Amino acid sequence: MPHPLADSRPILITEFEGFGGAERSLLALSRWLHSQGLAHYLLTYIDHCNIAQYAIHPVTVIELKPGPGVRNKVATLQKHFNERGPSSLKLLASGYQPALHATLAGLRGFHCLMHDTASLLSGHSSLQAKLRFAVSNLIIGHGLHSGGKTIVTSEFLRSECRRDFGVDAEIARMGGLGSMESLRIRPGNRELRMLSACRIENNKRLDWILRSLAELEKAPVALSTRVDWRLDLVGKGSLIPSLKEMASTLGISSRVHFHGFLSDDALGALYEQAHLFLMPAIQGYGIPAIESLQRGIPVLLHRESGVSDILLETPWATVFDGGESNILAAMRAAIDKVIKGRHHNTALPQLPTENDWAERVARLCNWVE
């Protein structure tokens, strides 16, 4: 008799630690599969955040609850698929570590959503860490070459996968969680509200933003004499105290507001007031940029964020490359565009949707007949 999960599509994430971009994308995929009547389940070692509470549809979550250590985790994963038995519906591993564990568990022909590669993961600067990643890449590469599809969101990540694993990944561009129904043009010639929403950590480059704004205030024509500006920073993180001190030292603390974590409704209210969204960090993709544009908010972002691939030729986006020395000119250009309304008479670029992304992923996994 077939195992009850033999005809269900498994999606693996090693642990649900919190609700971030990867988790949101998995729920988007799950929601689309549910709308098509396609059986599936989320497989994890442990669900710390009760992922189902963030869904608006029924979600099946299976926790393996292994003992500590990689060996125990991989053993429970292997046991699960041994009990499930052969199936044409192959596993979709969501991320770097799930792909590593799937390979170690002896699974072959699995698919992988590669959200980030080693160059985008933290803590790999030491020689020991680099060697560890090199070995992991070799192992993962073996699994990715076993017959399944590797799926990424950008040209950058496709290049990374070719370099790290020797695989040619397929691109499926993720859509935002908003909709074009929320689009509203906001004149920014009298008041300029800038917004950034992220973890308040060093890799998000919020210090670059603060120093750039301070330089614009020291210009012969200070920014505040051109427009009444403020910066809203949303999110939790270890750098909040030092960034508050930096803003004070730079003389712009009265215009910089730290909001901490906000509910969706409260964050939505800030989006409604924003004229420019700032995302200077390198992102595997960068869904917040899509969500901002869907609301009619221009964005500033780094070229190495995956979503920049589709935003290079539009006045709705200012894309910069390189290090901190390049952000000041980009900030000045982005602000000038908003103040002068250069984007108002230009249609938004074609933006991907969640459903388009989910359907493409499902078809690449051969989950749809």
Helices and strands as residue ranges (DSSP letters): E 9-12, E 15-16, H 21-35, E 40-44, E 46-47, G 51-54, E 61-63, H 70-84, E 92-94, H 96-104, E 111-113, G 118-120, H 127-144, E 150-152, H 155-165, E 170-171, G 180-182, E 191-197, G 202-204, H 206-217, H 223-226, E 228-234, H 240-249, G 253-255, E 256-260, H 264-273, E 276-279, H 287-294, E 299-302, G 306-310, E 317-320, G 324-326, H 327-340, H 354-364
